[in-house]
């Protein structure tokens, strides 16, 4: 764990969850990252944990909808404005 002065958590689940393409330690370290990117989406679904895969499935049904995984809003807020705009 890299953060020495902030809380950390290991989130485990007994659910059978898929390994999501596009997810990585580097992405998680930024607090949020895009899993389904669209040039001009009608909406962006933002989720964390086990809800992310459900949002990806919902986005397939909804059509022109992007999906962002946001495991840590605090880390995301610390990223550059350029990165935050790119994700959202």
C-alpha angles and dihedrals in degrees: 000000000000101000109086101171103039132065118271131197138194107212114201130179136196089207118105099245125178123244101247119226109236095032118118142149089258092054093047090050088063091058096237139027140177119259098172113028124191129178096232110005123188088222142352120226112212118197144157135210120349092354092070095076090047089053091051089054091046091050090057089057095043096050117208096042128123126213128218126186110214111182093164124022091187093059090044091053089055092059123097119279088243092057093045091052091047091054097042 
